[in-house]
Amino acid sequence: MNKKIFIIIFLLSMGLTACSKNTFPSDIEREIEKQMDVNITIPTQENLPITFISLLLPPELDLKTTGNRYIAQVIYANEKGELISLTDEQKQQIEENNRMRILYGEYKGEKTVELNIGKGSSSLSGSENKKIGDVLVEYKLEETKRGKILFLLFNDKDVYYLMKFHLSSLFTEQDGLNFAADLINNTR
């Protein structure tokens, strides 16, 4: 009898743990890969829930789409609050005005990390190079009125990852470097 109770409690706790993990629908990553025609990695972090994912669309010229330069935008926050509810009309207007498709969220929470994933390669103006593991990463730290912002960028095969970290006492420069190291390890 005690074994059955233990097994039931164990299974329930595993279910609760799985529900509380920072996840997003897996079909979103596949949809982005299909649209961009590349393999990408969208990392999850235990203490940084994903609150928003969008796909920025290629620019238009004379009402025609130019090129196929899509950029996936992933926002992480200090916590995941309530879903910001939009009517279909509001969502459509936001998507049209910003040339984007909203794929997940947006949930309330203080923005901590912005991750942009794009096809091709990119570079950071005014940056210096740092090595994280065996990967050369472009590094730039800026002071703003709102605080320090750390930019990190690396190119991986035919994809670039640009990270923007809003630094605070709760999320430090070292946390940003650790985030980048985890991302690099997951792309290998």
C-alpha positions as CSV (number, residue, x, y, z in Angstrom):
1,M,0.0,0.0,0.0
2,N,2.8,2.5,0.9
3,K,4.5,1.7,-2.4
4,K,1.3,2.6,-4.3
5,I,1.0,5.9,-2.4
6,F,4.7,6.7,-3.0
7,I,4.3,6.0,-6.8
8,I,1.2,8.2,-7.0
9,I,2.9,11.1,-5.2
10,F,6.0,10.7,-7.3
11,L,4.0,10.7,-10.6
12,L,2.0,13.7,-9.5
13,S,5.1,15.6,-8.6
14,M,6.7,14.8,-12.0
15,G,3.6,16.1,-13.7
16,L,3.7,19.3,-11.7
17,T,7.4,19.8,-12.5
18,A,6.8,19.2,-16.2
19,C,4.0,21.8,-16.2
20,S,6.1,24.4,-14.4
21,K,9.1,24.1,-16.8
22,N,9.7,27.0,-19.1
23,T,8.4,25.6,-22.4
24,F,6.6,26.9,-25.4
25,P,4.8,24.9,-28.1
26,S,7.4,22.9,-30.1
27,D,5.7,23.5,-33.4
28,I,6.7,27.2,-33.2
29,E,10.4,26.3,-33.6
30,R,9.6,24.1,-36.6
31,E,7.4,26.7,-38.2
32,I,10.2,29.3,-37.9
33,E,12.7,26.8,-39.4
34,K,10.4,26.1,-42.3
35,Q,9.8,29.8,-43.0
36,M,13.6,30.7,-42.7
37,D,14.8,27.5,-44.4
38,V,17.5,26.9,-41.7
39,N,17.8,24.9,-38.5
40,I,17.7,27.1,-35.4
41,T,17.8,26.7,-31.6
42,I,15.5,28.5,-29.2
43,P,16.9,27.9,-25.8
44,T,14.8,27.6,-22.7
45,Q,16.2,28.8,-19.3
46,E,14.9,27.7,-15.9
47,N,14.7,31.2,-14.5
48,L,13.9,33.1,-17.6
49,P,10.5,32.3,-19.1
50,I,9.8,33.0,-22.7
51,T,7.0,35.6,-22.9
52,F,6.9,36.4,-26.6
53,I,8.0,35.0,-29.9
54,S,7.5,36.6,-33.3
55,L,8.7,36.3,-36.8
56,L,9.8,39.6,-38.4
57,L,8.9,39.5,-42.1
58,P,11.1,40.7,-45.0
59,P,10.7,44.4,-46.0
60,E,8.3,45.5,-48.7
61,L,9.0,47.7,-51.6
62,D,6.1,49.0,-53.7
63,L,3.8,46.5,-51.9
64,K,6.0,43.6,-52.9
65,T,8.1,41.5,-50.4
66,T,11.8,42.0,-51.1
67,G,14.0,39.0,-50.3
68,N,13.5,36.3,-47.7
69,R,15.2,37.9,-44.7
70,Y,13.1,36.6,-41.8
71,I,14.2,37.2,-38.2
72,A,12.8,35.3,-35.2
73,Q,12.5,37.4,-32.1
74,V,12.3,35.7,-28.7
75,I,11.7,37.7,-25.5
76,Y,12.6,36.3,-22.1
77,A,11.4,38.0,-18.9
78,N,12.1,37.8,-15.2
79,E,8.7,36.1,-14.7
80,K,5.8,35.1,-16.9
81,G,2.7,36.9,-16.0
82,E,-0.8,36.9,-17.5
83,L,-1.3,36.7,-21.2
84,I,-1.9,40.2,-22.7
85,S,-5.2,39.5,-24.5
86,L,-5.7,41.1,-27.9
87,T,-8.7,40.9,-30.2
88,D,-8.1,39.4,-33.6
89,E,-8.3,42.9,-35.0
90,Q,-5.7,44.3,-32.6
91,K,-3.3,41.4,-33.3
92,Q,-3.7,41.9,-37.1
93,Q,-3.1,45.6,-36.8
94,I,0.1,45.0,-34.7
95,E,1.3,42.4,-37.1
96,E,0.7,44.6,-40.2
97,N,2.2,47.8,-38.6
98,N,5.3,45.9,-37.5
99,R,5.7,43.5,-40.5
100,M,5.6,40.5,-38.1
101,R,3.7,37.4,-37.2
102,I,3.1,36.9,-33.5
103,L,3.7,33.2,-32.8
104,Y,3.6,33.1,-29.0
105,G,2.4,35.4,-26.2
106,E,2.8,38.2,-25.3
107,Y,2.8,37.6,-21.6
108,K,3.5,40.2,-18.9
109,G,6.9,40.4,-17.4
110,E,10.0,42.6,-17.2
111,K,12.0,42.1,-20.4
112,T,15.4,40.6,-19.5
113,V,16.7,39.1,-22.7
114,E,16.0,39.7,-26.4
115,L,17.2,37.1,-28.8
116,N,17.1,37.7,-32.5
117,I,17.8,34.7,-34.8
118,G,18.4,35.4,-38.5
119,K,19.5,33.6,-41.6
120,G,23.0,34.5,-42.9
121,S,25.6,36.3,-40.9
122,S,25.7,39.6,-39.0
123,S,28.1,41.8,-37.1
124,L,28.0,44.3,-34.2
125,S,29.3,47.8,-34.9
126,G,31.8,48.9,-32.3
127,S,32.2,45.5,-30.7
128,E,35.1,43.6,-29.4
129,N,35.7,39.9,-29.8
130,K,35.6,37.4,-27.0
131,K,35.8,33.6,-27.0
132,I,33.1,31.6,-25.4
133,G,34.3,28.0,-25.6
134,D,35.7,27.7,-29.1
135,V,33.3,30.2,-30.6
136,L,34.2,33.8,-31.4
137,V,31.5,36.1,-30.0
138,E,31.1,39.8,-30.7
139,Y,30.7,41.7,-27.3
140,K,29.5,45.2,-26.7
141,L,28.5,46.8,-23.4
142,E,26.5,50.0,-23.5
143,E,25.5,52.4,-20.7
144,T,22.0,53.9,-21.2
145,K,19.7,56.1,-19.1
146,R,17.9,52.9,-18.0
147,G,21.0,51.0,-17.2
148,K,23.6,48.7,-18.8
149,I,22.8,46.7,-21.9
150,L,25.0,43.8,-23.0
151,F,25.0,42.8,-26.7
152,L,26.5,39.4,-27.8
153,L,26.4,38.1,-31.3
154,F,27.8,34.9,-32.9
155,N,27.4,33.3,-36.3
156,D,26.7,29.6,-36.5
157,K,26.8,28.0,-40.0
158,D,24.1,30.0,-41.9
159,V,22.4,31.5,-38.8
160,Y,23.3,34.4,-36.5
161,Y,22.2,34.8,-32.9
162,L,22.1,38.4,-31.5
163,M,21.4,38.6,-27.8
164,K,20.5,41.8,-26.0
165,F,20.6,41.6,-22.2
166,H,19.1,44.2,-19.9
167,L,21.5,44.0,-16.9
168,S,20.4,44.5,-13.3
169,S,21.2,43.2,-9.9
170,L,19.0,40.2,-10.8
171,F,20.6,39.5,-14.2
172,T,24.3,40.3,-14.4
173,E,26.9,40.4,-17.2
174,Q,28.0,36.9,-16.1
175,D,24.4,35.7,-16.5
176,G,24.4,37.0,-20.0
177,L,27.7,35.2,-20.8
178,N,26.3,32.0,-19.3
179,F,23.1,32.3,-21.4
180,A,25.3,32.7,-24.5
181,A,27.5,29.7,-23.5
182,D,24.3,27.5,-23.1
183,L,23.0,28.7,-26.5
184,I,26.3,28.0,-28.2
185,N,26.5,24.5,-26.6
186,N,22.9,23.8,-27.8
187,T,23.8,24.8,-31.4
188,R,26.7,22.3,-31.6
